[in-house]
Amino acid sequence: MPIENTVTEKNDTKFTADMVRTYLREIGRVPLLTREQEIVFGKQVQK
C-alpha cells in the first residue's frame, strides 16, 4: 500500500525556504580564500 505525500505545496515552499536560509547561514561561517590562496591552489590543480 503506497504512502501518501502529506506535505502541501505551501508547506513544501516554506520547508525549501527554510533550508536555503539554513544553507546560506552555514556557508557564511566559512572564511573565503584570499586572492593569493586562490592563485596557489589554482596552480596546484592545474599541475
Secondary structure, DSSP 8 states (H G I E B T S, - for coil): --------HHHHHHHHHHHHHHHHHHHTTS----HHHHHHHHHHHH-
